[in-house]
Amino acid sequence: MSKIKISMSQINTTVGSLDSNTKKIIDKITKAKKEKSNIICFPELSITGYPPEDLVLSDLFVKNNIQALNSIKKHTKNIIAIVGFIDKDINGIYNSAAILNNGKIIEIYRKTNLPNYGVFDEKRYFHSGSKVVVIQKNDIKIGISICEDIWDDYEICKLQSNYGCNLLININGSPYDINKKQTRIKHLSSVSKNCNAHLVYLNLIGGQDELIFDGSSLVFNNSGSVIYSLPSFEEKDGVIDLDLNLNEPNKAILNNLKKYNLSVKEIDFQYIYTKERNKVLNSTKINEIEDVYKALILGTRDYLIKNKFNKCLVSLSGGIDSAVVTAIAAKAIGPKNIVTVNLPSRYSSDHSITDSEKLCKNLGINLINLPIEDVHRLMEDSLNFIFKNTKKNVAEENLQARIRGNIIMTISNKFSLLVLSTGNKSEIATGYATLYGDMAGGFSVLKDVPK
């Protein structure tokens, strides 16, 4: 058995914020050194944040991300760091992982399987790598890969296993959806078992516009069982001590490398036992509703913070959607940072007002009551000469919603408040909403949540 200590840094990065991401990475490396870790790994494109999208089209941005990597490598004395960044050569740019140690770049792995479906369009930006990367010390052989490389037929991982790798490290920017966690566990279990290798699967945490990254990082043994996990929707560090079994190389298959080059680099470290940290968390038990709730809180918080908003504004109707949005916002940034407005009209029921008041009292939020009857009447009067001799229809019905939209956006504009719109996915998909009315806002919390 061969022992190695791994630090897993499940961090929340900010797209484009090279300085803050770099500082966070360096701080985590310093912490891992104190833990006597041999290796620390970070998520996919951890220097740039994920997904960097059109920022990668800027030569200056790519250059600065490489300079950030050079700053990080200075802090890798007596520790190996695996850091996601954008690499570049004369052919283009690459989604890459740098392997750093003692102030040097030991090797660079370039992602080979670029996703180009759903929310991903990496083929638009990146070139595919053509190298299988292994780092080794005696009987410890470690294969490095990035996110999509471990899915589908996981060819890279199989080739690393054929070389004799008994540890696979896969760094990720894998977004959350309601079915993803169980799918991951099932697939990654199969990978580790079929490759006869321990597997460290490290995922990103945080919200980035419409995407939410759940973390949920995992470690599997070579039998395919989960032996360690990090929590979902939380920025968290973990340290695990691994006893690795020998994995006999399959030279006959390895010699059949056609489209890849094999790079094997020697590393050196000293394993020091400190204390038992490994804690098996029951990650197979998944509470879907709780996960959705935590995802919405994280997505809302990060959208506000990463876009430099300190406070938000919600228009309360007394209905369930605006109530849920307000409760999520209260958890995300605290009740003192929320402004709620109730905008009753002649059509509003008494309970719509009392329900809004009760909600705000329960959450500790101040509620502004701003009736729109006077404005509504003035608007109708101003339109009378155009609408005369016509029957009332949805135009008149939607007028009050559009008045509300104008008022909340004006309040937002005056006090720099981010308006959280309250429509759900079912309403938006079927058009059961008013354009420039209840659809007005800067961030739609429930945009992907059905009624």
Secondary structure in CASP SS format (residue, H / E / C, confidence):
PFRMAT SS
TARGET T0000
AUTHOR 0000-0000-0000
METHOD secondary structure of the structure
MODEL  1
M C 1.00
S E 1.00
K E 1.00
I E 1.00
K E 1.00
I E 1.00
S E 1.00
M E 1.00
S E 1.00
Q E 1.00
I C 1.00
N C 1.00
T C 1.00
T C 1.00
V C 1.00
G C 1.00
S C 1.00
L H 1.00
D H 1.00
S H 1.00
N H 1.00
T H 1.00
K H 1.00
K H 1.00
I H 1.00
I H 1.00
D H 1.00
K H 1.00
I H 1.00
T H 1.00
K H 1.00
A H 1.00
K H 1.00
K H 1.00
E C 1.00
K C 1.00
S C 1.00
N C 1.00
I E 1.00
I E 1.00
C E 1.00
F C 1.00
P C 1.00
E C 1.00
L C 1.00
S C 1.00
I C 1.00
T C 1.00
G C 1.00
Y C 1.00
P C 1.00
P C 1.00
E H 1.00
D H 1.00
L H 1.00
V H 1.00
L H 1.00
S C 1.00
D H 1.00
L H 1.00
F H 1.00
V H 1.00
K H 1.00
N H 1.00
N H 1.00
I H 1.00
Q H 1.00
A H 1.00
L H 1.00
N H 1.00
S H 1.00
I H 1.00
K H 1.00
K C 1.00
H C 1.00
T C 1.00
K C 1.00
N C 1.00
I C 1.00
I E 1.00
A E 1.00
I E 1.00
V E 1.00
G E 1.00
F E 1.00
I E 1.00
D E 1.00
K E 1.00
D E 1.00
I C 1.00
N C 1.00
G E 1.00
I E 1.00
Y E 1.00
N E 1.00
S E 1.00
A E 1.00
A E 1.00
I E 1.00
L E 1.00
N E 1.00
N C 1.00
G C 1.00
K E 1.00
I E 1.00
I E 1.00
E E 1.00
I E 1.00
Y E 1.00
R E 1.00
K C 1.00
T C 1.00
N C 1.00
L C 1.00
P C 1.00
N C 1.00
Y C 1.00
G C 1.00
V C 1.00
F C 1.00
D C 1.00
E H 1.00
K H 1.00
R H 1.00
Y C 1.00
F C 1.00
H C 1.00
S C 1.00
G C 1.00
S C 1.00
K E 1.00
V E 1.00
V E 1.00
V E 1.00
I E 1.00
Q E 1.00
K E 1.00
N C 1.00
D C 1.00
I E 1.00
K E 1.00
I E 1.00
G E 1.00
I E 1.00
S E 1.00
I E 1.00
C H 1.00
E H 1.00
D H 1.00
I H 1.00
W C 1.00
D C 1.00
D C 1.00
Y C 1.00
E H 1.00
I H 1.00
C H 1.00
K H 1.00
L H 1.00
Q H 1.00
S H 1.00
N H 1.00
Y H 1.00
G C 1.00
C C 1.00
N C 1.00
L E 1.00
L E 1.00
I E 1.00
N E 1.00
I E 1.00
N C 1.00
G C 1.00
S C 1.00
P E 1.00
Y C 1.00
D C 1.00
I C 1.00
N C 1.00
K H 1.00
K H 1.00
Q H 1.00
T H 1.00
R H 1.00
I H 1.00
K H 1.00
H H 1.00
L H 1.00
S H 1.00
S H 1.00
V H 1.00
S H 1.00
K H 1.00
N H 1.00
C H 1.00
N C 1.00
A C 1.00
H E 1.00
L E 1.00
V E 1.00
Y E 1.00
L E 1.00
N C 1.00
L C 1.00
I E 1.00
G E 1.00
G E 1.00
Q E 1.00
D C 1.00
E C 1.00
L E 1.00
I E 1.00
F E 1.00
D E 1.00
G E 1.00
S C 1.00
S C 1.00
L E 1.00
V E 1.00
F E 1.00
N C 1.00
N C 1.00
S C 1.00
G C 1.00
S C 1.00
V E 1.00
I E 1.00
Y E 1.00
S E 1.00
L C 1.00
P C 1.00
S E 1.00
F C 1.00
E C 1.00
E C 1.00
K E 1.00
D E 1.00
G E 1.00
V E 1.00
I E 1.00
D E 1.00
L E 1.00
D E 1.00
L E 1.00
N C 1.00
L C 1.00
N C 1.00
E C 1.00
P C 1.00
N C 1.00
K H 1.00
A H 1.00
I H 1.00
L H 1.00
N C 1.00
N C 1.00
L C 1.00
K C 1.00
K C 1.00
Y C 1.00
N E 1.00
L E 1.00
S E 1.00
V E 1.00
K E 1.00
E E 1.00
I C 1.00
D C 1.00
F C 1.00
Q C 1.00
Y C 1.00
I C 1.00
Y C 1.00
T C 1.00
K C 1.00
E C 1.00
R C 1.00
N C 1.00
K C 1.00
V C 1.00
L C 1.00
N C 1.00
S C 1.00
T C 1.00
K C 1.00
I C 1.00
N C 1.00
E H 1.00
I H 1.00
E H 1.00
D H 1.00
V H 1.00
Y H 1.00
K H 1.00
A H 1.00
L H 1.00
I H 1.00
L H 1.00
G H 1.00
T H 1.00
R H 1.00
D H 1.00
Y H 1.00
L H 1.00
I H 1.00
K H 1.00
N C 1.00
K C 1.00
F C 1.00
N C 1.00
K C 1.00
C E 1.00
L E 1.00
V E 1.00
S E 1.00
L E 1.00
S C 1.00
G C 1.00
G C 1.00
I H 1.00
D H 1.00
S H 1.00
A H 1.00
V H 1.00
V H 1.00
T H 1.00
A H 1.00
I H 1.00
A H 1.00
A H 1.00
K H 1.00
A H 1.00
I H 1.00
G C 1.00
P H 1.00
K H 1.00
N H 1.00
I E 1.00
V E 1.00
T E 1.00
V E 1.00
N E 1.00
L C 1.00
P C 1.00
S C 1.00
R C 1.00
Y C 1.00
S C 1.00
S C 1.00
D H 1.00
H H 1.00
S H 1.00
I H 1.00
T H 1.00
D H 1.00
S H 1.00
E H 1.00
K H 1.00
L H 1.00
C H 1.00
K H 1.00
N H 1.00
L H 1.00
G C 1.00
I C 1.00
N C 1.00
L E 1.00
I E 1.00
N E 1.00
L C 1.00
P C 1.00
I C 1.00
E H 1.00
D H 1.00
V H 1.00
H H 1.00
R H 1.00
L H 1.00
M H 1.00
E H 1.00
D H 1.00
S H 1.00
L H 1.00
N H 1.00
F H 1.00
I H 1.00
F H 1.00
K C 1.00
N C 1.00
T C 1.00
K C 1.00
K C 1.00
N C 1.00
V H 1.00
A H 1.00
E H 1.00
E H 1.00
N H 1.00
L H 1.00
Q H 1.00
A H 1.00
R H 1.00
I H 1.00
R H 1.00
G H 1.00
N H 1.00
I H 1.00
I H 1.00
M H 1.00
T H 1.00
I H 1.00
S H 1.00
N H 1.00
K H 1.00
F H 1.00
S C 1.00
L C 1.00
L E 1.00
V E 1.00
L E 1.00
S E 1.00
T C 1.00
G C 1.00
N C 1.00
K H 1.00
S H 1.00
E H 1.00
I H 1.00
A H 1.00
T H 1.00
G C 1.00
Y C 1.00
A C 1.00
T C 1.00
L C 1.00
Y C 1.00
G C 1.00
D C 1.00
M C 1.00
A C 1.00
G C 1.00
G C 1.00
F E 1.00
S E 1.00
V C 1.00
L C 1.00
K C 1.00
D C 1.00
V C 1.00
P C 1.00
K C 1.00
END
